[in-house]
Amino acid sequence: MTDNITGKVVIITGASSGMGEATARDLAAKGAKVALGARRTDRLDALVNEIKAAGGEAIAVATDVTKLEDVQNLVDTAKETFGTVDVIFNNAGLMPLSPLDSLRIDEWNQMIDVNMKGTLYGIAAVLPIFKEQESGQVINVSSVYGHKTVATGAVYCATKHAVRSLSEGLRQEVKDYNVRVTVISPGAVNTELTQHITEEGLGDAVRDAVSRIGVPATTMADMVAFAISQPANVDVNEILFRPTVQPE
Ligand SMILES: NC(=O)c1ccc[n+]([C@@H]2O[C@H](COP(=O)([O-])OP(=O)(O)OC[C@H]3O[C@@H](n4cnc5c(N)ncnc54)[C@H](OP(=O)(O)O)[C@@H]3O)[C@@H](O)[C@H]2O)c1
């Protein structure tokens, strides 16, 4: 499984909790050099220390993915530190669900800025490097909600549909210079994601449902490792996974 992972430089956004954190820990244990971005740098620093103590290589870079300059700095710092960039895992995301008529417009904007524009900024920051070296892999995070739309999830679903759409467009455009594009769509995973739902009555219901059936964040780490570990001429374009008992 560690074939084609050892020695690779992997940038991970949203590495301070949940699936980003679990993936960072797993890839570092498999010999990848990981560059970790998020806003909560205390958490990133603790994870870097843990990875280093276990013999791995990692750096932490304060990153707000809504700022192109922050994402560019994350990528540039990874390249300066480790000499190259092989993979970006555009994982940072937010899911403050609410009905549209609650008019939580600040939360709509946050989701568009983090889930969609943050992913685009990650792509923008690595593409010149990947084009020049004629190799690389972009791994974007969509959702089951990038395949279907549900009430209270109109904006979140729209951002996750957008991630799938731009991933397929990217794939078609960069295949000629040997760049792989993967989009991973999780179902319910036990992380902090549901903590940001402010809509009264909805947050507790969603948190209860996810905590009952959600799979651990390490499930995503397994998917990412599978996609990276394929031979360079194999591009795993889409992975959709759910807890076995998830109804929809
Ligand atoms: N959990 C699920 O059931 C599920 C299902 C489908 C899809 N997903 C997707 O999976 C991805 C990971 O989420 P998770 O479930 O692991 O949730 P999580 O534990 O809440 O992690 C989200 C991460 O995103 C980061 N983030 C949020 N805003 C950011 C910003 N402006 N700049 C940089 N980083 C930011 C957070 O870091 P800071 O707050 O420290 O910046 C955190 O590390 C998201 O894209 C989410 O939409 C999750």
Ligand as a Chemical Component Dictionary entry (heavy atoms), coordinates in Angstrom:
data_LIG
# 
_chem_comp.id                   LIG 
_chem_comp.type                 NON-POLYMER 
_chem_comp.pdbx_formal_charge   0 
_chem_comp.three_letter_code    LIG 
# 
loop_
_chem_comp_atom.comp_id 
_chem_comp_atom.atom_id 
_chem_comp_atom.alt_atom_id 
_chem_comp_atom.type_symbol 
_chem_comp_atom.charge 
_chem_comp_atom.model_Cartn_x 
_chem_comp_atom.model_Cartn_y 
_chem_comp_atom.model_Cartn_z 
_chem_comp_atom.pdbx_ordinal 
LIG N1  N1  N 0  -17.924 14.661 7.938  1  
LIG C1  C1  C 0  -18.755 14.339 6.967  2  
LIG O1  O1  O 0  -19.731 13.605 7.201  3  
LIG C2  C2  C 0  -18.503 14.813 5.552  4  
LIG C3  C3  C 0  -19.290 14.284 4.531  5  
LIG C4  C4  C 0  -19.066 14.713 3.221  6  
LIG C5  C5  C 0  -18.077 15.632 2.958  7  
LIG N2  N2  N 1  -17.323 16.143 3.965  8  
LIG C6  C6  C 0  -16.265 17.118 3.626  9  
LIG O2  O2  O 0  -15.048 16.657 4.158  10 
LIG C7  C7  C 0  -14.150 17.752 4.313  11 
LIG C8  C8  C 0  -13.465 17.667 5.660  12 
LIG O3  O3  O 0  -14.419 17.911 6.673  13 
LIG P1  P1  P 0  -14.447 17.124 8.076  14 
LIG O4  O4  O 0  -15.679 16.304 8.051  15 
LIG O5  O5  O -1 -13.151 16.494 8.339  16 
LIG O6  O6  O 0  -14.772 18.348 9.067  17 
LIG P2  P2  P 0  -13.937 19.112 10.186 18 
LIG O7  O7  O 0  -13.447 18.178 11.233 19 
LIG O8  O8  O 0  -14.822 20.235 10.620 20 
LIG O9  O9  O 0  -12.694 19.684 9.396  21 
LIG C9  C9  C 0  -12.806 20.784 8.529  22 
LIG C10 C10 C 0  -11.435 21.381 8.311  23 
LIG O10 O10 O 0  -11.583 22.497 7.389  24 
LIG C11 C11 C 0  -10.817 23.545 7.901  25 
LIG N3  N3  N 0  -11.299 24.858 7.473  26 
LIG C12 C12 C 0  -12.524 25.390 7.595  27 
LIG N4  N4  N 0  -12.529 26.652 7.117  28 
LIG C13 C13 C 0  -11.259 26.891 6.687  29 
LIG C14 C14 C 0  -10.619 28.023 6.125  30 
LIG N5  N5  N 0  -11.271 29.187 5.879  31 
LIG N6  N6  N 0  -9.304  27.933 5.819  32 
LIG C15 C15 C 0  -8.629  26.793 6.066  33 
LIG N7  N7  N 0  -9.171  25.694 6.601  34 
LIG C16 C16 C 0  -10.481 25.758 6.916  35 
LIG C17 C17 C 0  -10.852 23.410 9.415  36 
LIG O11 O11 O 0  -9.680  24.021 9.972  37 
LIG P3  P3  P 0  -9.623  25.419 10.774 38 
LIG O12 O12 O 0  -10.973 25.651 11.384 39 
LIG O13 O13 O 0  -8.539  25.188 11.787 40 
LIG O14 O14 O 0  -9.237  26.444 9.749  41 
LIG C18 C18 C 0  -10.791 21.905 9.581  42 
LIG O15 O15 O 0  -9.456  21.476 9.642  43 
LIG C19 C19 C 0  -14.992 19.018 4.082  44 
LIG O16 O16 O 0  -14.757 19.504 2.766  45 
LIG C20 C20 C 0  -16.413 18.519 4.202  46 
LIG O17 O17 O 0  -17.336 19.307 3.484  47 
LIG C21 C21 C 0  -17.516 15.763 5.257  48 
# 
loop_
_chem_comp_bond.comp_id 
_chem_comp_bond.atom_id_1 
_chem_comp_bond.atom_id_2 
_chem_comp_bond.value_order 
_chem_comp_bond.pdbx_ordinal 
LIG N1  C1  SING 1  
LIG C1  O1  DOUB 2  
LIG C1  C2  SING 3  
LIG C2  C3  SING 4  
LIG C2  C21 DOUB 5  
LIG C3  C4  DOUB 6  
LIG C4  C5  SING 7  
LIG C5  N2  DOUB 8  
LIG N2  C6  SING 9  
LIG N2  C21 SING 10 
LIG C6  O2  SING 11 
LIG C6  C20 SING 12 
LIG O2  C7  SING 13 
LIG C7  C8  SING 14 
LIG C7  C19 SING 15 
LIG C8  O3  SING 16 
LIG O3  P1  SING 17 
LIG P1  O4  DOUB 18 
LIG P1  O5  SING 19 
LIG P1  O6  SING 20 
LIG O6  P2  SING 21 
LIG P2  O7  DOUB 22 
LIG P2  O8  SING 23 
LIG P2  O9  SING 24 
LIG O9  C9  SING 25 
LIG C9  C10 SING 26 
LIG C10 O10 SING 27 
LIG C10 C18 SING 28 
LIG O10 C11 SING 29 
LIG C11 N3  SING 30 
LIG C11 C17 SING 31 
LIG N3  C12 SING 32 
LIG N3  C16 SING 33 
LIG C12 N4  DOUB 34 
LIG N4  C13 SING 35 
LIG C13 C14 SING 36 
LIG C13 C16 DOUB 37 
LIG C14 N5  SING 38 
LIG C14 N6  DOUB 39 
LIG N6  C15 SING 40 
LIG C15 N7  DOUB 41 
LIG N7  C16 SING 42 
LIG C17 O11 SING 43 
LIG C17 C18 SING 44 
LIG O11 P3  SING 45 
LIG P3  O12 DOUB 46 
LIG P3  O13 SING 47 
LIG P3  O14 SING 48 
LIG C18 O15 SING 49 
LIG C19 O16 SING 50 
LIG C19 C20 SING 51 
LIG C20 O17 SING 52 
# 
